Each structure stands twice: as C-alpha cells, then as structure tokens.
C-alpha cells in the first residue's frame, strides 16, 4: 500500500520533469542539466516500479509502451484536416490576396502569420482534460490512423498540458526529424546494409508507421504545432493569440513564426528564409501564410480540399550540374536492386553531393541517363538529391548505357522484375543474409532465444553461416570461439536452436521471408494446407481460391518455392531434423472471440506463446487497450496498460487466473 508520502513524491517528480520538458522543448531555455534530468526520471521509474498501481498514462515514464502494436486503426477526425494550395512565385502570392478581397468584396489590408513549412508528417493531437488522449495521422483528411503509442514517444509532445488548459482541445502539427538526426539515422542504416531514407519526410513517416514504439523512440522525432481543429471552453480571436496561448499550455511552436502587418512584410519574410533555409536545423521547403484574424478565416471558408485563407509559398529548388562517373548496384534486405549514380562531387544546397539514387531501372529509362553524362541535379526539401534531366548538349559520344543486370550483382543469383523494381530472388544473397537471419530467428518466426543481431553479425562475418540452414549446423565449439561466449551461454543457444526445430509450420513460413507473406498470411496458408510439402507445390490458381490471398501474393509464393536455392535450403532443413508442427486450427471456442492484452513479464509463457494459446482457444489478442478489450493479463512489472485498463474498467487477470481460464 503506497503512503501519502510516496504519492506526493511521485507527483512532485512528475511535475519537475514536465517543467523541465517545457523549458527545454517549448521555451528553448533549459533550467537543469542533463544529469539532473536523468536523475529525476530514474527516481520516478524506481518509485513507480515499486508501486505500479500509481502509474498513470500521462506519467513521463510512459512515453514508450511495452510490446508490439498489432495495427493502426482508422479514426474519423472531428474536423476535416485540409491540405494547402501552393504558390511558386511572389506574383502568385499577390494574386492569392486579390482573390480573397474579391471573395470578401472588400479592399482591406490583411495581417498575416508566417510560419516555415516543415518537411515532415502532419498529425492531429487530441487532449481531454489536459491529457493526451489520441494522436492521428492526416490520412485522407476525413480519417487518420491512430498512432498514439508512437506519438507519445516524442519528447516535445506533452503527455499532460500545463495549468488553465481547456477541457478539450485538438491541435494539428508537423512531426519531423532534424537534419543532424536524419544524417545519423541514414548512416546507421547504411552500416546495417539497409537502404537510406530518401529525405527527412520519408524518415519521419516511416518512423511513425513502425509497430514497435521502442524503435520509434530511438528516432528522436520532434513536433511543432501550427493550427487547431476544435476547442471546448475557450475562444481564440487570432492565429497569433492561438500560438501564445498554446505555448503557455506546454505545446511547442516555431520560434520563427512572425506576425506580418501586410503582404509586403510577408514577401520580405519569404525572401529572408529562402536565403536562410540552409542554416535551419530542420528541412523547410517553403513558408505557410495564414490570415491572422480568425473571423476573416471563417468568412473566407474553404474549398473541398484547401482553406482559402491560407497558402504555401514554395521555395525554388537548388539545382547544379555535375557528371555521372559510374553506376553501382545496391541490394537491400528485401532483395531490391537499386542503381546508384556516383557523381563528380559538387556543392549543392549547403552539402557536397557525391552520389544519388536512380531509384529503379524504369527511372533510368525515363531520364535517358548514361554513364559520363552531364546531369542537372536538384536538392529541394530532400537531403538526398535527385537527377532532374540529362544535359544532352554536353554529350560527346563517349557516354555508356546503364544496363539492367541479368543476375544479382552480389551473389550472381536469379533476378526478376516486379512492377518497377528488380529483385534478387536468392534468399541466401550475402546482402540479404544477415537481415534474413535476424527475421528467421525472431519471436514471431522460429523464436531462437539469444540469436540477435549482434550474434548473427559475428557468425556471418566469421564465415560460420552462409545460409539460413547453417544455423542448425552450429556447434557449441563454434560458439565458444566467439568473444564473451562461455559454456553456459553457448549451451543455451544450442538448446534454443534445437527447440526451434519443432516450431509451428506457420512460424517457419513467416520466418522464410516470402515477399508479401506476413504473419497472418502464413497462418492462412497453414490453416488451409496443413503441410509444407503441399504448399511448396501449389499453383497460383490454388492460392487465389482463398479470399485472403490475392494474385500478387499468390504469384510471389509460387515463384519463391520454384527457386532451386529455396528447395535446397528446405531439403537441408529436413536433413537437419526440422519437423514443423502441422497445426490443425483452433482446438475449441473456449474463449469465444474474447480479446486479450498482455502486460508485464509472464512466468509460464513467452508473450508470443500466450497469444498463440488465446488464438488456439478461439480468442483474439491485441497489443493495446481499447473499448474492445475484454481482459488484461498482468504479469510481473506491468506497464502503462495496467492503469489504462483500470481507467477503462477492463477486467484484469493475474497470470494464475489466466492459466485457469485457458484450462492449464
């Protein structure tokens, strides 16, 4: 039982951390050192661990939820999220103002708010009674995806508003990644043989769509608020007043925002930041100009797609000419072969550009580009530049065509074109092998405990694994040659590898990494065909009879199992003793479609095993608490889901009660 003293300590620590966040992210004026901040957070985590019943969803410790998300459900926006019309010149800006005057039938002088147009992803944040209740993507403007767990990982998004906040508030903002963090992220991806993100917007968007919030937290995303959707209990008169007020409530706005008394000042603002954009720590591709007076905004109204009272002025792109010295081919984790142009180094937009992706061979054909060509490159909002066109007048006859490889440039394996992409089909291609092994050994696949990324990296680099099947040839002696490996650790890995030989057929299918086949599709294949031998020999027409399998997936499955290298691997699996269990479907309807969520550490199951048990007995599982959740199973050290379940009055089961319910 927590004493009043403990409750008071926890409240005090939370307030100190929130205050520190406000000064750091909103005021840009840190009040305490990083060490002091870390100590406050550490003390709070320690107290909450001892008293989990006191954890609340808006606690600073609850930014990262436990476990993986199952999906991002679609949710309707309370008010439609519109997109902006673009202007590309000062003349177009002037014409926009004239059009507004014609609509109002008044020759008035507008005042405007100017904001930099961040190259990020739009989001909507809903606060209820001051607490962050939901974060949505823009989606189609009518509905967005609920990405609340990922939004909560962004430190500059407050989980709880400061004093005197309205009862209900929905604001819109832009989630982005700074230039420095973007470059760091791409460097990390290149080191892991992953394709770099094309630009900061793609990086931010890709991060928000990750199903693992703990990975999102590592991306160091940031957020600026730029407008509101609706509010209860307060009325704003102007955009400027809105910015001032939400800043006091703890929401972060751009310090570059400026009130302009007329269009001339707007034009000066646009020209100033057109020159200064390279000095910003984030990518901005233009300026958003809004009528400041909210009553005028209301009178001007909107079209089906865009507000009439706001417009984006887009900065002109930075362009330079350079020469393509050669073309290299990269092979990504999924096998996509990407042509990359190696350029004669050139300064463009504040960076030295040495290489750029040509994306795919259809794009090479469209551009008509050749090796030794002089090309025009553009670096607009994108950090990674793109080739705009070939300067044909510079050709001298020495140019060489860029030819599509007939074999994989890394492993000489078979290649095949699907839509605009060329794929290496060999699952054991060295460029794909490490990531394929990580996927194969993961919990959702063969669940080989202890075989993580660092161990696989070491095994492949030392030549102990050349093929997925080589996992089952490893010996204790092999493992003891690796750094930091002792007898016990080696024994545990070998035991885990041996145990995985009897994994379910659906787990093996998922682990093979068949293009377009995820966990649910693997389950569907297993439910319908029961046997790996049957699945290997299926035809496209057999697969397309199943509702859940479309022509693209059917074609992908057939082509995958037609490969000699795949058949060789499967024969090796059989020789080495892999005997995937034939699943006979659900054993009963004991759980009658009840939905379960798990939190904390379970003693008798892994999380994955518990979820499977629920499925076997006719139930469902989810990674997040919602109105559809029937039971929360709470293990040791439960996370924020525990308090969320209490708030929503979801029935909470101990692990022992769960075991009784499932008949164990």
N, C-alpha and C positions, 0 to 999 in steps of 0.2 A: 504493500500500500504506500503510495507516494505521499509524503507530508506536504503541508502548505509551503514549507521552506523550499523543497525540491521544485514544486510547481513554480514558485516565484523565481528561482534560479534559472529555470528553463525559459520562462517568459522574458527575463532580463537579458539572457544571452541572445535570444532571437531578435529582440529589439535592437541590441547593439550591432548585430550582424546586418540587419536591414538598414540601419542608419549608415553603417559603413558602405554598404552597397549603393545607397542613394548618393552619398558624397562622391563615390568613385565613378559610378556609371552615369549619373544624371548631372551632377554639378561639376564633374571632371576636376574634383578637388579632394584627393584622398586625405582622410583625417587620421588614419592609423597605418602602421607599417604592415607589410605582407605577413610578417611573423606574428604580429598581434592578431591579425585577422584569422590566420590559420589556427592559432591557439583557441580563439573563441569558438570556432567551428568544431575543433577537436573536443573541447569540453562539452559542447552541446550534444555531439554524437555520443559521447560517453554516457551522459545522463539519460538520453533517450534510449540507449541500448539497455540500460538497467530498468527503465520504466517505459516499455513500448506502448503501454496504454495511453501515454501522454503525447504520442506522436500525432501531429496534425498534418493534413495535406499541404498547408502553406508554410510549414517549417523549412528553414533554409537547408536542412539536411535532406529534404525530399525532392531535390531537383532531378535526381536520376532515379527512375522507378526500377524495381527489380524485375528480371526476366525479359523475355522477348514479347513483342506485340504480335498479335495474330493478324491484324489488318487495320486499315484506317477507314472507319465507317463514314459514309457521306451524311452531312448535316446541312439543313437549309439555313442560309443566312437570314437574320431578322430583317435586315435591309440589304438590298442588292449591292454587290461590290462591282462598281463600274470600272472600265478602263479609260485611259485618257487619249484624246486625239493628239496627234503630233504636228508640230510646225518645224520647218527646217531652215527658216531664214527670218531676219528682222521684218521683212515685208509681210510675211505670213502672220507674224505676231500682231502687226498693226492691223491687218485685215480681220483678225480674230476680235480685236477690241471694237472695230467698226461694226462687226456683226452683232455683238452684244448690245451696242447702242441702238441698232435697228430693232432688235427684239424688244427692248425696253421703251423704244420710241422717245428716248431722251439723249441729249448730248451732255453727258455728265463725265466728270473726272473720277475714274475708279482708283481706289487704293488697292494694292495687291500684296500678297505674301509670296515671296520667292523661296523655294526650297530646292536643294540639289536632288536630282533624280538618281537615286542609288541603283546600282546594277545588282539587284537582289530578287527576293521572292516575297510577294505580297502575303500578308496574313491578317487575320481578324482575331482580336483578343476580347474575351468576354469576362468581365469582373462582376460577381454577385456578392453584395455585402462586403465589398472590398477585397475579396479573394478571387484569384484566377480560377475560373470555372471551366473555361474551354478555349482552345486555340485552333483555328481553322485555316486551311489554305484558301486562296481565292476560288479555285476550281473553275467552274463555268460562270461565276458571278452570282448564280442562284443558289448553288450548293457548293460546299467545300469539304475537304477531308479533315476529319478530327485528328489532329496531330498533337493533342495536349501534352502527352508524356515527353515528346521531343521539344516542344516549346518551353516546357518547364526547365530544360537543361540550359537555357540561355540566361547567363547571369544578369544581363541588362534588362530582362523582363521580370518585374517584381511579382512574387507569388502573392503578396499582400500589399494593398495600397496604403499610403500614409493617411494621416488624420483628415477628417472632414471630407471624405470621399463621398460620391453619390451612392445611392442604393444599388443601382445597376448601371453599368457602363460598357459599351462596346466600342473599341477603338481599332483603327486599321494602321498597319505599319509595314515596314520592309525588313525582312531578315537577310543579313548579308555576312560575308566573310571579308576581313581586311586583306589588303594586298600582301602584307607580310605573312599572315596565316595561310593565305592561298598558295603562295610560293612554297611555304614549308610543307603544306599538305601534298602538293604535287611532287615535291622532292621525295617525300616518304613513299608515295605511290610508285614512283619510278624505281626506287630502291627495292621495292617488293614485286617488281615486274608487272605492275598494274598500269593501265592507261591513265595518263594525267587528265584532269578535268580541263575542258576547253576554255572555260572562263569562270570568274567568281560566281556568277549567277548559277551556272550548272553545278558548281561545288555546293552552294547553299541549298539548291533544290534537291540535289542528290542526298545531302545530309539529312534534310527534313523528312525524306522518304525512307530512311533506314528503319528497320523494325526492331533495332536494339538501341534504346535510349542511351545506354552507357557509351556506345560508339559515337552518338551524336554529341554527347558532352565533350568528347575529345576534339571536336572540330572547331571549338572556340567561336561559335556563331555569335553575332550581335544583332541588335534590333533598334531601329528608330521608329517612333510613332509619328504619323503625318496627318491623320484625319480621324473623325469619329463616325460611327454608324448610327448609334442611338444612345440616349441617356435618360435616366429617370431621377428626378429630384434636383435638376439644375438646368439652366438655360444659358447658352453662350450667345453673345451678340456678334462676335467676330472670330476669325481664324486666329488672330493674334492672342485674343483672350483665351481661346482654347489651349494654345501652346503654353501660355503662362500658368494656367490652372492645372493642367495635367502634369506639368513639371513638379508642382507642389505636391501632387498626389504620388509622385515617385516614378512617373513614366519618363522615358528618355526621348528627347527631341534633338534635332540637329542644331548645333551652335551656329551654323552658317545661315539659318533661317533669317530672313530680313523683311521688314515692312517697307514697301516702296509706295510713295505717295502718288506716283503716276507711271505711265508706260515708259517714259524716258528713263526713269530710275531702274525699271525692270530691264531695259535694254543694256544699261551700264552694268547691272548685276550679271547678266548673261555673258557679256563680253569679258568681264573680270574673271569669272570662273572658267571660261573657255581657255583662258591663258594659265590659270592656276590649277587646273584639274590634276596635273601630274604630281603636284605637291600634296594632294589629299591622301590620307591613309586608307581610303577605300575607292573603288571604282565608281565614277559618276559619269553618265553618258548624256547629261543634259540638265535642264532646270524645269521644275514644275512651277507654273504660275497660277495662282488662285485669286479670285476676287475675295477681298478680306471681309467684306460685310456679309453676314450670313442671311440677312433678309433679302439682299440682292441675289445671293446664290439661289434662294428659294424661288424668287421671281423668274430667274433665268431658266431654272429647271434643267432637264436632261433629255437626251435622245435615248433610244433603246440601249445604246452601248456606252455613251460618254456624257459627263456633265458639260453643260455649255459654259459654265463659269470657271472652268479650269482647263489648262492645256499644257502640253510638254514641249519645251523648246529643245530640240536635239542638237548636241554639239556635232560639228562636222568631223568626220573621221580623219585620223592622221595617216597619211599614205607616203610610202617611199618606194624607190625601185632598187632591186638587187638581182643577183644571179643565182640560179639553182646549180650547185656544183655536182651534186649526186642525189640519188634517192635510196633510202634504206627502208627495209620492211620490218615492222614490229609485229610480234604475235602476242596478243593479250591472253588473259586467263581463259576466256571463253573460246579462244581459237581464232578470233577475228584478225585478219592480216591487214595491217594499215600501212599505206605508203607514207613515208615521211621525207619531206624535202630538206636537204642540208644546204643552207644558204651561205652566200658570201656575207659575213657579218655586217649589219647595218644598224645605225641608231634610229629608233622609231618610237615615239611616244614615251621618251624617258628610259628606254631599255635597249640593250643590244640584242638584236634578233639574229639567231644563228640557225634556227630550224623551225619548221612549221608542218603541221599535219596536212596531208592532202585528202584526208578522211576516207576515201574509198576510190575504187578504180572508175566508177561512173563519174565521179567528180573530176578525175584526171582527164577523162574523155571530154567532159563538158567544157573544161578550161582549155583543152588542146595543148596542155603544157608538156614540155620536153626538158630533158637534162641539158644544161648550158643555156637555157632560155633566160632572157631578162624579163622579170616579172614585177608587177605592181603589187605591193603588199599593203594591207590596211590593219591598223591597230586602233580600234574604236574603244568600246567598253571592254572588249576582250583583252586579257593579258596575253593569251596565245594569239598571234596574228593570223590572218588568212590571206591567201593569194586571191587577188581580185581579177587579174587578167594578165595575159602574155603581151609584152610589147613586141609585136610582130616586126616592126621596122628595124629592131636590133638584131634580127636573125641573120646569120652569115653562112648557113648550110652545114655547120659542124654540130648542130643540135641532134641529140639521140632520143628516140621514143622511149617512154616508160612502159615497159611490157608487164602484163599481168603474169605472175609466176604460175607455172603449171604444177609445181609442187611446193610444199611448205618450205620457206627459206631457212628454217631452223632444223627441221627433222627429215626433210625430203618426203614427208607423208602426203597422202592424198588431200586435195583441196576441193572445195565445192562452193559455188556461189548461191547465196540465198538472199533474195531481194537485191540490195545494192552492196552487200558485204561478201567478201571472200573468206571462207573458214578453213582452217586446218582441221581435218577430221580425226587425226591421231590423238587418242586420249592420253598417250604417253609422251607427247611432244615435250621436250625439256622446258620450253617456255610456259607450258600449261601445267607441268607435272606437280610443282610444289603446291600451287593453289588447289589443284585437283585432289591431292593427298590430304590437305587440310579439310577440305569438304568431305572427303570419303570417311575420315576419322571422326568427324563432328558428331555431336549428340544425336542430332536428327537423322544421321545416317548410321554408320557402323558403331558409333559410341565407343571408340577406343580411348579410354581414360588415360590421360598423361601424354598422348601423342598430339601435342600442339604445334603451333607454327615454328617455334624455335628449334624443337627437336627434329621436325621434318626438314627444316633448312640445313641442319647439321648432317642428317642422314644422306640427303641428296648431294650436298657439297662434297662429302667424303666418299661418294660413289657406292654407298651401301644400298641405295634404292634407285632403280632405273625405270621401274614400272609399278603400278599400283599393287600388283600381286606380290611384289618383293617385300611388302610389309609382313607377309606370312612366312617369309624365309629368314627373317631376323632371328638371331640367337642372343642369348644372354652375353655371350662372349663379344658379339658385335657392339652391344650397348655399353659394355664396360670399357670400351676403347674411347668413349665419348667423355668430354670434360664434365666433371661434377657427378658422374654416374657411379653409384655404389651398388653393392649386391642387392639390397632391399628394393631400391628404385628400379633396377633392371628386372628383377623378378616380377614386380608389379606390372610393368609394361608388357612383358611377355604373357603374363596371366590375362591381362586385358585384351591383348591381340587374340589369344586363344579363345576367350569368351565370345569375341565378336564373330567367330566363325558360325555361330548359331543364331545370328541376328535374323530378324524377320526379312522376308522377301521384299517387302515394300521399302525397308531401310536400305537394302542392297541396291535396289533400283534407283532410289533417290541418291545414294552415295556415288553411283556411276557417273552422275553429272550429265545425263542425257539432255541435250538442248531442248528447252521448252517444257521439261518434265520436272515439276516441283514436288513437294511432299504430298499434296492432295492427289496429284495425277498418279504418283507412284502407288498410293493407296487404292485408287480406282483400278489401275491395271491389275493389282494383286487380287482385289475383290472379284474381278471378272474372270481372270485366267488362272489364278492359283499357283501356276508353275512357271519357273524361269524358262524351261525348255519350250513351253507353248508361246511365251511372249517373244522369244528370240525369232520364231518362225512366222510371226503374224504378218499379214499383208495390210496395206493401207485401208482396204475396204472393210477388213475385220475390225480395225480400230475405229473407223468412222461410224460404225453402228452404235458406239457408246456416246451418249449425249454429251458427256464432259470432255470428249476428245474431238477436236476439230481437225481439219485437213492439214494445217501447218504442223501440229503436234504429231499427227499420225505419220506424216512424211518423215519427220525428224526421228521418230522411234525406229521406223523401218531402216532408214539409212544408217543409223547408229549401229544397229546389230548386224548390218550387212558388211561392216568393216572387218577385214582379216585380223587387224590388231586387237579389236574388241573380242572377237571369238577366241583368239589366242589367250587373252587375259582371262576370259571366263573358263576356258579349259584348265588353265593354271590354278584358278580358284578351286575347281573341282578336285584337281590332283592334290592340292594342299589341304584339303579337308573342309572347305567351306560348304556348309549344308544349310542354306537359308530355310527358315521355317515357313511352311505353307500355311498361310492364315486362312481360316475358314469363315472369316467375318465375325460379326458380333455374337457373343455367346448367349446373351439374353437382353431383355429390355428392363432389367432391374432398376436402372437409373432413369428410365422413361424420359429421355431428352432433357434432363436437368443440366444446367450449366454450372461448371465448377471453375473457380480461380484458385491458384496456389500461391502462397507467400511463405517466405522463411525456409529454413533448412529441414528437409524430411529425413527421418532416420531409416525408414524401411524401403524407400523408393528413391530413385533419381526423379527430378521433375518430369522428365520425358516418360519414364515408366509409369508414373502416376497418371499422366494424361492418357497414355495408351490404355490403362486399366479402365478409365472412365469411358473411353470410346468402345471398348470391348463389351461393356455392360449397358450400352445404348445411351450413354450420356454425351455431353459436349463439354469442351473446355475453352477457356478464353484467357488471354494474358492481362486483361484489365477489368476492373469493376464497372458494371453498368446496371441499368434498371432491369436487364435480363438475367443478371447473375442470381443463381439460387443458393449457392454455397461458396464460402471462402474457407479453404483448408489452410490452417495456420500452423506452420512448423516453428522451429527454433529461430529466434531473432526476426520476427515478422517486420516487413517494411511498411510503407505508407498505405498499402492496400488494406491493412488491418483497420486503420482509422477511417478509411473511405467506406469500408464495409459497415462499420458501426454507424456512420452518418446516414448511409442509405438503408440501414436496417436489414442488411443481408445476413443470413444465418451463418455463424462462424463455427466451424468444426475443428476440434483438435485432430492430430494425426490418428490417435487411437479411435476416435469416433468415426473418422473416415474409413479406417480399416474394418470397423464393424458394419458400416453402411455397404461396403463393397463385398462383404462376406469373407473377410480374411481374419 
